[in-house]
Amino acid sequence: MYCGKYAPWDHFPKNLRFPELQNPLLVLIEFFSTGDVEDHNLDLTQWRDHVVNEGYYEEKNHGPGSLLFIYDFNVRLLEAGYLLLLAHKENAWEYKDPKQEQLENEKAPWAYFPDNLSKEELLNPYITIEKIFEKISPQMYRDYLHEWSHSALYKSPIDESTMAGEIIAVYENMRKLYLAAWLIYQRETKETQYGDTPTITGIVEKIDKTFKIGGINPIPTVGEESALNAIKKFICKRFKSVRMIMHLGTHQHPFTFFLLILISDDEQIPEGKISNKIEDHCRHLTKMLTLVHKSSSAKSGIEAGNRFWNTALTKGNMVYRSPELQLPEAQEMTEEHIKQRATFHWERWGVHANSFLDGAEFYIGKKDYRLAAFLLHQVVESTLKALIQAITGYRVQMHNLARLLKISLIFTDDLRDGFKLSTIEGSQLFNLLQDAYSHSRYNNAFDPDEQSVKKLLVTVTYFHHMAFAIYKQFIDQHENDTD
């Protein structure tokens, strides 16, 4: 294929988002979340075969459209690889090749280890990437793959304007790019993939980090105060039954206000529906998560010594309070009381989560993936309830995992991040988990596949043990405060 001459700016990445330009490793994480090296090799081979032979590309389950995803992933990987190479050249003096001993240690546990790269390339995969772009520029690769995508969707093979040698060169270089990208992905990201499904003990041993645990103690910026004032005016105008708006905290990514809202006791609409209405009506202003309760719930909670209500009243940022709202004086929470209540809540719901996890493993062994998926949902629901109540004292009664995860952002990001929702695979697995609650009981067509449920088991097991580690750290902090 004649590509002509390119201007220098033609080689600039054209398919990456701004965060990916800043950190090309994000592209590698997304790429390998959709499959390992062998999976991508298979896709590439099928694509190439439809380029050089008669017949058009048509994936079994999704039709020809699947090729567009394969094309996008490969073009984006090329651009990310080129950026990584440039960054490596700029800072080559900082790069330290792994030693032979490290290669041996990587080979055994990794899910895949290249066997067709030289020792030098295994030690430094950037050597491979440099060779890939030695004779074919980034824009030229884009032109080739663009031509491939068109040819594969036609019944006829590619015309004589593209030589067989060009197709072979692009094909072989793409396969080598997968290998180099895999080595970089395994070594330079936190997403390292191992071969066998980790045991429970192995998963627990991997959780050795110190977690950042926050709480209710907002310190709004000037901009946030202005936004909260606008929210107050809007809510009070639209919802006449509102008696108090308390700012519990702000999450930056994604930006979210956490608000505790009290309504009058004679309000007939259920609290959950009012919460949804307030969030929907304020969507044009900002994102928020609202905890809506009757005023009497706050009064009884404060009088009973409930940790959440007393902490919210003493440490929350009061945005609005109706003159007619009368609340008891908040009680002081001792460290011993906090520790005892946290232990109670974890043992109450954490035991359920452990039992559900055992049940999920049992039914996977029985190949009943429908029931296993349902039990994995129950693990996550019970775990979130246990940790939210243990750390904040807030009593949650819901099955919506997405909302429970949002509530957990009041005190930690780690629970949400455990699902890797920024990746395609992580998002798909979480959607499967959410669907499992209702579909496993009411939808006869719900039939999750073995591989997805087994991956979900690993994710949920890690999630549960990470939550336990957060709980233990929280308890240890309060034990130290009492010494």
VEXLODO-920414 format. One line per 5 residues: their letters; for each residue x, y, z of C-alpha. Coordinates in Angstrom, 3 decimals, always signed. Layout:
A	X Y Z ~ ...
This chain:
MYCGK	+0.000 +0.000 +0.000 ~ +1.406 +3.383 -0.964 ~ +1.171 +5.658 +2.036 ~ +2.914 +8.729 +0.668 ~ +4.853 +11.217 +2.772
YAPWD	+3.755 +12.205 +6.233 ~ +4.126 +15.457 +8.074 ~ +5.673 +15.173 +11.578 ~ +2.357 +15.944 +13.252 ~ +0.692 +13.019 +11.461
HFPKN	+2.314 +10.697 +13.983 ~ +0.698 +12.425 +16.946 ~ -1.848 +10.177 +18.765 ~ -5.359 +10.651 +17.388 ~ -7.356 +8.047 +19.278
LRFPE	-6.377 +8.579 +22.918 ~ -8.183 +10.588 +25.564 ~ -6.324 +13.285 +27.457 ~ -5.717 +11.151 +30.611 ~ -4.337 +8.408 +28.342
LQNPL	-1.954 +10.858 +26.685 ~ -0.696 +11.690 +30.156 ~ -0.538 +8.034 +31.234 ~ -0.452 +5.556 +28.296 ~ -0.411 +2.646 +30.764
LVLIE	-4.188 +3.188 +31.084 ~ -4.519 +1.938 +27.498 ~ -2.555 -1.217 +28.312 ~ -4.767 -1.848 +31.332 ~ -7.894 -1.562 +29.186
FFSTG	-6.371 -3.681 +26.396 ~ -5.504 -6.626 +28.613 ~ -8.735 -6.366 +30.581 ~ -10.482 -7.598 +27.408 ~ -8.213 -10.606 +26.951
DVEDH	-4.687 -11.942 +27.348 ~ -1.969 -12.103 +24.677 ~ -3.314 -15.324 +23.185 ~ -6.844 -13.915 +22.952 ~ -5.590 -10.862 +21.060
NLDLT	-3.385 -13.029 +18.836 ~ -6.456 -15.048 +17.878 ~ -8.449 -11.902 +17.065 ~ -5.582 -10.526 +14.977 ~ -5.165 -13.801 +13.066
QWRDH	-8.865 -14.006 +12.238 ~ -8.789 -10.371 +11.125 ~ -5.764 -10.964 +8.871 ~ -7.320 -14.108 +7.390 ~ -10.392 -12.141 +6.300
VVNEG	-8.099 -9.526 +4.749 ~ -6.279 -11.967 +2.444 ~ -9.082 -14.463 +1.776 ~ -12.595 -14.345 +0.388 ~ -15.486 -13.898 +2.794
YYEEK	-16.062 -11.139 +5.307 ~ -15.452 -10.928 +9.042 ~ -18.421 -12.005 +11.172 ~ -17.969 -12.849 +14.830 ~ -20.194 -15.692 +16.027
NHGPG	-22.104 -13.847 +18.748 ~ -22.006 -10.197 +17.686 ~ -21.537 -10.135 +13.920 ~ -19.159 -7.952 +11.846 ~ -19.362 -5.030 +14.289
SLLFI	-16.901 -6.767 +16.624 ~ -14.128 -5.939 +14.172 ~ -14.535 -2.230 +14.927 ~ -13.695 -2.883 +18.578 ~ -10.658 -4.954 +17.597
YDFNV	-9.524 -2.187 +15.240 ~ -9.949 +0.500 +17.904 ~ -8.066 -1.498 +20.524 ~ -5.128 -2.149 +18.200 ~ -4.822 +1.434 +16.978
RLLEA	-4.977 +2.712 +20.544 ~ -2.356 +0.186 +21.668 ~ -0.030 +1.315 +18.874 ~ -0.355 +4.948 +19.892 ~ +0.159 +4.141 +23.569
GYLLL	+3.184 +1.988 +22.728 ~ +4.737 +4.818 +20.735 ~ +4.207 +7.274 +23.607 ~ +5.727 +4.817 +26.079 ~ +8.743 +4.411 +23.795
LAHKE	+9.261 +8.187 +23.590 ~ +8.969 +8.509 +27.364 ~ +11.429 +5.643 +27.812 ~ +13.963 +7.282 +25.489 ~ +13.596 +10.551 +27.341
NAWEY	+14.242 +8.892 +30.694 ~ +16.280 +5.843 +29.665 ~ +18.901 +6.613 +32.301 ~ +16.295 +5.882 +35.005 ~ +15.287 +2.501 +33.560
KDPKQ	+16.803 -0.553 +35.208 ~ +16.592 -3.825 +33.321 ~ +15.270 -6.685 +35.432 ~ +17.855 -9.285 +36.316 ~ +17.776 -12.902 +35.141
EQLEN	+16.569 -13.930 +38.596 ~ +13.521 -11.690 +38.218 ~ +12.677 -13.283 +34.856 ~ +12.630 -16.697 +36.498 ~ +10.437 -15.413 +39.319
EKAPW	+8.013 -13.867 +36.806 ~ +7.778 -16.885 +34.542 ~ +6.199 -19.298 +37.011 ~ +3.283 -17.308 +38.489 ~ +2.310 -15.082 +35.545
AYFPD	-0.761 -15.979 +33.525 ~ +1.395 -15.762 +30.377 ~ +5.098 -15.390 +29.699 ~ +6.569 -14.756 +26.205 ~ +8.725 -17.539 +24.805
NLSKE	+9.611 -15.985 +21.441 ~ +11.489 -12.842 +22.484 ~ +15.235 -12.619 +22.943 ~ +16.687 -12.386 +26.435 ~ +17.485 -8.702 +25.822
ELLNP	+13.889 -8.030 +24.787 ~ +12.526 -9.861 +27.815 ~ +14.743 -7.756 +30.038 ~ +13.840 -4.547 +28.216 ~ +10.604 -4.713 +26.150
YITIE	+11.213 -1.176 +24.886 ~ +13.845 -2.681 +22.563 ~ +11.010 -4.594 +20.878 ~ +8.820 -1.514 +20.576 ~ +11.683 +0.446 +19.025
KIFEK	+12.130 -2.276 +16.389 ~ +8.396 -2.236 +15.664 ~ +8.487 +1.453 +14.742 ~ +11.894 +1.307 +13.040 ~ +10.556 +0.948 +9.492
ISPQM	+6.833 +1.575 +9.934 ~ +5.711 +4.852 +11.470 ~ +2.623 +5.287 +13.699 ~ +0.581 +6.922 +10.937 ~ +1.585 +4.208 +8.485
YRDYL	+0.324 +1.555 +10.940 ~ -2.944 +3.449 +11.209 ~ -3.245 +3.476 +7.411 ~ -2.522 -0.238 +7.194 ~ -5.052 -1.183 +9.865
HEWSH	-7.632 +1.145 +8.342 ~ -7.161 -0.677 +5.032 ~ -7.363 -4.021 +6.818 ~ -10.667 -3.129 +8.460 ~ -12.229 -2.183 +5.122
SALYK	-10.953 -5.294 +3.348 ~ -12.072 -7.668 +6.098 ~ -15.631 -6.377 +5.838 ~ -15.805 -7.031 +2.090 ~ -16.299 -10.481 +0.577
SPIDE	-13.256 -10.072 -1.667 ~ -9.657 -10.206 -0.415 ~ -7.447 -7.117 -0.340 ~ -6.342 -5.850 -3.764 ~ -2.831 -5.913 -5.195
STMAG	-2.031 -2.393 -3.972 ~ -0.934 -3.984 -0.672 ~ +1.911 -6.463 -1.007 ~ +1.937 -9.768 +0.869 ~ +5.183 -8.731 +2.568
EIIAV	+3.516 -5.628 +3.980 ~ +0.710 -7.677 +5.490 ~ +3.181 -10.131 +7.023 ~ +5.310 -7.320 +8.466 ~ +2.341 -5.575 +10.078
YENMR	+0.965 -8.868 +11.396 ~ +4.258 -9.981 +12.952 ~ +4.968 -6.553 +14.421 ~ +1.541 -6.374 +16.031 ~ +2.110 -9.766 +17.648
KLYLA	+5.443 -8.547 +19.012 ~ +3.778 -5.366 +20.253 ~ +1.353 -7.502 +22.269 ~ +4.305 -9.261 +23.923 ~ +6.183 -6.061 +24.733
AWLIY	+3.022 -4.350 +25.972 ~ +2.248 -7.379 +28.147 ~ +5.660 -7.247 +29.822 ~ +5.268 -3.521 +30.509 ~ +1.699 -4.058 +31.730
QRETK	+2.756 -6.810 +34.135 ~ +5.705 -4.872 +35.526 ~ +4.593 -1.243 +35.536 ~ +0.917 -1.376 +36.485 ~ -0.883 -2.710 +39.557
ETQYG	-2.953 -5.109 +37.437 ~ -0.522 -8.047 +37.306 ~ -2.295 -11.194 +36.122 ~ -1.340 -14.549 +37.581 ~ -1.924 -17.968 +36.137
DTPTI	-4.011 -19.940 +38.560 ~ -7.049 -18.613 +40.359 ~ -5.616 -17.321 +43.633 ~ -6.470 -19.210 +46.778 ~ -8.186 -17.386 +49.607
TGIVE	-4.898 -17.372 +51.505 ~ -3.044 -15.987 +48.489 ~ -5.561 -13.195 +48.093 ~ -5.352 -12.241 +51.765 ~ -1.551 -12.180 +51.622
KIDKT	-1.704 -9.674 +48.735 ~ -3.599 -7.186 +50.943 ~ -0.692 -5.597 +52.774 ~ -1.376 -1.901 +52.187 ~ -2.366 +0.820 +54.601
FKIGG	-5.761 +2.224 +53.704 ~ -6.781 +5.853 +53.842 ~ -9.920 +5.895 +55.989 ~ -11.836 +9.144 +56.225 ~ -15.076 +10.090 +57.935
INPIP	-17.621 +12.827 +58.514 ~ -15.633 +16.017 +58.945 ~ -16.097 +18.192 +55.828 ~ -14.051 +21.335 +55.264 ~ -15.693 +22.922 +52.210
TVGEE	-13.753 +25.227 +49.925 ~ -15.076 +28.666 +48.998 ~ -16.348 +27.238 +45.719 ~ -18.062 +24.339 +47.495 ~ -19.725 +26.702 +49.953
SALNA	-21.116 +28.706 +47.057 ~ -22.401 +25.525 +45.409 ~ -23.947 +24.311 +48.677 ~ -25.743 +27.629 +49.080 ~ -27.229 +27.274 +45.589
IKKFI	-28.259 +23.693 +46.384 ~ -29.904 +24.807 +49.644 ~ -31.989 +27.463 +47.884 ~ -33.048 +25.080 +45.146 ~ -33.990 +22.192 +47.468
CKRFK	-35.870 +24.361 +49.951 ~ -37.847 +25.958 +47.122 ~ -38.763 +22.649 +45.461 ~ -39.224 +20.438 +48.529 ~ -41.255 +22.164 +51.220
SVRMI	-40.971 +19.292 +53.702 ~ -37.170 +19.670 +54.080 ~ -36.191 +20.668 +57.623 ~ -32.419 +20.260 +57.578 ~ -29.553 +19.858 +55.077
MHLGT	-26.256 +18.639 +56.495 ~ -23.087 +18.399 +54.380 ~ -21.306 +15.160 +55.350 ~ -18.419 +15.362 +52.920 ~ -17.274 +15.888 +49.341
HQHPF	-15.703 +13.372 +46.987 ~ -13.518 +14.782 +44.235 ~ -13.372 +12.000 +41.630 ~ -16.126 +11.888 +40.575 ~ -17.118 +15.141 +42.255
TFFLL	-20.009 +14.371 +44.617 ~ -21.618 +16.085 +47.582 ~ -22.818 +13.797 +50.389 ~ -25.855 +15.335 +52.063 ~ -27.957 +14.251 +55.029
ILISD	-31.476 +15.657 +54.643 ~ -34.224 +15.646 +57.275 ~ -37.856 +16.013 +56.243 ~ -40.997 +16.636 +58.279 ~ -42.630 +13.672 +59.979
DEQIP	-45.937 +14.244 +58.169 ~ -44.382 +13.813 +54.705 ~ -46.292 +11.015 +52.930 ~ -43.766 +10.217 +50.199 ~ -41.250 +7.509 +51.241
EGKIS	-37.744 +8.728 +52.054 ~ -36.182 +6.689 +49.255 ~ -38.360 +8.296 +46.596 ~ -37.674 +11.790 +47.917 ~ -33.942 +11.029 +47.860
NKIED	-34.158 +10.015 +44.200 ~ -36.236 +13.094 +43.353 ~ -33.816 +15.495 +45.024 ~ -30.825 +13.942 +43.259 ~ -32.607 +14.027 +39.889
HCRHL	-33.823 +17.609 +40.300 ~ -30.355 +18.821 +41.328 ~ -28.541 +17.002 +38.557 ~ -28.137 +20.235 +36.597 ~ -26.325 +21.782 +39.572
TKMLT	-23.956 +18.998 +40.613 ~ -23.721 +15.328 +41.491 ~ -24.826 +14.390 +44.965 ~ -25.802 +11.455 +47.121 ~ -28.536 +12.168 +49.634
LVHKS	-29.475 +10.293 +52.789 ~ -33.071 +11.323 +53.494 ~ -34.835 +10.604 +56.819 ~ -37.755 +11.826 +58.858 ~ -36.878 +14.289 +61.626
SSAKS	-38.094 +11.817 +64.238 ~ -35.437 +9.314 +63.090 ~ -32.732 +11.835 +63.888 ~ -34.210 +12.626 +67.297 ~ -34.531 +8.990 +68.357
GIEAG	-31.079 +8.176 +66.946 ~ -29.383 +10.962 +68.898 ~ -31.178 +10.044 +72.127 ~ -30.271 +6.366 +71.692 ~ -26.595 +7.230 +71.308
NRFWN	-26.442 +6.228 +67.649 ~ -22.939 +6.986 +66.410 ~ -23.940 +8.206 +62.944 ~ -26.531 +10.707 +64.098 ~ -24.377 +12.100 +66.892
TALTK	-21.303 +12.363 +64.634 ~ -23.297 +14.013 +61.840 ~ -24.710 +16.612 +64.235 ~ -21.354 +17.472 +65.822 ~ -18.964 +17.185 +62.859
GNMVY	-21.170 +17.776 +59.816 ~ -21.356 +21.108 +58.004 ~ -24.829 +22.593 +58.594 ~ -26.121 +23.998 +55.302 ~ -29.719 +24.631 +56.354
RSPEL	-31.822 +24.120 +59.463 ~ -35.432 +25.162 +59.823 ~ -36.149 +27.236 +62.959 ~ -38.952 +24.827 +63.846 ~ -36.652 +21.777 +63.912
QLPEA	-35.802 +20.811 +67.486 ~ -33.103 +18.181 +68.053 ~ -31.625 +16.817 +71.307 ~ -28.082 +17.694 +72.288 ~ -25.528 +15.418 +70.664
QEMTE	-23.798 +12.871 +72.865 ~ -20.044 +12.421 +72.981 ~ -18.840 +9.168 +71.419 ~ -16.016 +7.446 +73.312 ~ -13.361 +5.424 +71.500
EHIKQ	-14.483 +2.301 +73.364 ~ -18.086 +2.803 +72.255 ~ -17.010 +3.306 +68.623 ~ -14.912 +0.145 +68.716 ~ -17.666 -1.963 +70.301
RATFH	-20.323 -0.861 +67.812 ~ -17.977 -1.339 +64.857 ~ -17.207 -4.880 +66.038 ~ -20.888 -5.630 +66.500 ~ -21.816 -4.511 +62.982
WERWG	-18.963 -6.353 +61.297 ~ -19.688 -9.592 +63.145 ~ -23.385 -9.194 +62.335 ~ -22.994 -8.813 +58.551 ~ -19.452 -10.058 +57.985
VHANS	-20.395 -13.570 +59.111 ~ -23.191 -13.562 +56.522 ~ -20.732 -12.524 +53.834 ~ -18.343 -15.356 +54.741 ~ -21.162 -17.905 +54.532
FLDGA	-22.361 -16.544 +51.188 ~ -18.798 -16.734 +49.851 ~ -18.505 -20.376 +50.897 ~ -21.831 -21.049 +49.207 ~ -20.732 -19.369 +45.972
EFYIG	-17.601 -21.554 +45.813 ~ -19.731 -24.635 +46.486 ~ -22.163 -23.891 +43.653 ~ -19.363 -23.069 +41.231 ~ -18.083 -26.557 +41.979
KKDYR	-21.574 -27.847 +41.202 ~ -21.542 -25.804 +37.939 ~ -24.631 -23.902 +39.069 ~ -23.345 -20.498 +37.940 ~ -26.731 -18.842 +38.209
LAAFL	-26.985 -19.466 +41.947 ~ -23.268 -18.794 +42.449 ~ -23.667 -15.333 +40.897 ~ -26.604 -14.589 +43.203 ~ -24.577 -15.566 +46.269
LHQVV	-21.654 -13.411 +45.131 ~ -24.065 -10.470 +45.016 ~ -25.026 -11.282 +48.591 ~ -21.355 -11.348 +49.610 ~ -20.803 -7.817 +48.317
ESTLK	-24.092 -6.498 +49.718 ~ -23.409 -7.913 +53.181 ~ -19.778 -6.779 +53.125 ~ -20.721 -3.219 +52.223 ~ -23.427 -3.118 +54.879
ALIQA	-20.957 -4.449 +57.451 ~ -18.245 -1.917 +56.680 ~ -20.511 +1.120 +56.215 ~ -22.179 +0.450 +59.553 ~ -18.901 -0.447 +61.283
ITGYR	-17.101 +2.751 +60.243 ~ -19.897 +5.345 +60.057 ~ -22.631 +3.808 +62.210 ~ -25.135 +4.478 +59.400 ~ -27.742 +1.731 +59.077
VQMHN	-28.265 +0.764 +55.435 ~ -31.169 -1.275 +54.101 ~ -30.872 -1.668 +50.342 ~ -29.798 -4.128 +47.655 ~ -28.425 -1.579 +45.180
LARLL	-24.681 -2.279 +45.054 ~ -23.866 +0.845 +43.041 ~ -25.487 +3.052 +45.676 ~ -23.839 +1.168 +48.525 ~ -20.463 +1.706 +46.856
KISLI	-21.229 +5.431 +46.544 ~ -22.003 +5.615 +50.269 ~ -18.679 +3.905 +51.025 ~ -16.889 +6.788 +49.258 ~ -17.623 +8.869 +52.357
FTDDL	-14.742 +7.081 +54.084 ~ -12.662 +5.227 +51.431 ~ -12.091 +4.851 +47.689 ~ -10.582 +1.393 +48.012 ~ -13.833 -0.576 +47.966
RDGFK	-14.949 +0.993 +44.694 ~ -11.475 +0.686 +43.179 ~ -11.440 -3.015 +44.036 ~ -13.884 -3.620 +41.179 ~ -11.687 -1.822 +38.593
LSTIE	-14.725 -0.104 +37.138 ~ -12.540 +1.984 +34.830 ~ -11.757 -1.157 +32.815 ~ -14.143 -2.881 +30.427 ~ -13.850 -6.247 +32.162
GSQLF	-14.312 -4.715 +35.613 ~ -17.414 -2.844 +34.461 ~ -18.858 -5.955 +32.814 ~ -18.279 -8.098 +35.891 ~ -19.884 -5.507 +38.152
NLLQD	-22.921 -5.307 +35.850 ~ -23.195 -9.095 +36.024 ~ -23.006 -8.888 +39.799 ~ -25.794 -6.296 +39.960 ~ -28.009 -8.259 +37.552
AYSHS	-27.543 -11.438 +39.580 ~ -29.799 -10.261 +42.421 ~ -33.032 -9.992 +40.437 ~ -32.270 -11.961 +37.279 ~ -31.290 -15.147 +39.104
RYNNA	-34.749 -15.230 +40.691 ~ -37.065 -13.764 +38.065 ~ -35.373 -14.117 +34.675 ~ -35.214 -17.669 +33.355 ~ -32.946 -16.545 +30.512
FDPDE	-30.253 -15.437 +32.961 ~ -27.377 -17.860 +32.369 ~ -23.946 -16.461 +33.319 ~ -20.986 -18.269 +31.804 ~ -18.444 -20.240 +33.815
QSVKK	-15.455 -18.002 +33.059 ~ -17.227 -14.787 +34.093 ~ -18.498 -16.243 +37.372 ~ -15.071 -17.633 +38.248 ~ -13.476 -14.238 +37.562
LLVTV	-16.198 -12.670 +39.672 ~ -15.376 -15.074 +42.503 ~ -11.758 -13.892 +42.522 ~ -12.810 -10.224 +42.453 ~ -15.418 -10.621 +45.188
TYFHH	-13.103 -12.703 +47.378 ~ -10.439 -10.016 +47.156 ~ -13.085 -7.341 +47.797 ~ -14.363 -9.071 +50.934 ~ -10.909 -9.610 +52.419
MAFAI	-9.901 -6.049 +51.571 ~ -13.006 -4.829 +53.431 ~ -12.000 -6.947 +56.431 ~ -8.505 -5.422 +56.309 ~ -10.042 -1.925 +56.300
YKQFI	-12.226 -2.874 +59.260 ~ -9.223 -4.230 +61.196 ~ -7.246 -1.073 +60.501 ~ -10.186 +1.021 +61.737 ~ -10.397 -1.037 +64.943
DQHEN	-6.628 -0.841 +65.482 ~ -6.715 +2.949 +65.107 ~ -9.364 +3.275 +67.801 ~ -7.568 +0.822 +70.089 ~ -4.439 +2.952 +69.804
DTD	-6.449 +6.066 +70.614 ~ -7.683 +4.486 +73.843 ~ -4.172 +3.563 +75.052
